[in-house]
């Protein structure tokens, strides 16, 4: 599993239908679980992004499927970054030549 941080902004459609957002979140979490992933954290945020999710996914291909499926619903636009734990960071730096 690899950890990814999903930064999302509501589209015009998503904000117009904001009251359905909690049920859309539940559907997204179910979809991620069905693809073998896990939602570690979810946040409503203020600033450059409206939402932040921290997810574990089994592969980049499944991550791409997940993001395409979420985006195709038309309620959010996402930017996703790969995240490494502190332990992984230390291992990566230790392995440098």
Protein Blocks (a to p, Z undefined) as FASTA:
>chain_A
ZZddddddddfklmmmmmmmmmmmmmmmmmmmmnopacfbdcddedjbfbdcddddfbfk
lmmmmmmmmmmnopaccdddddddfklmmmmmmmpZZ
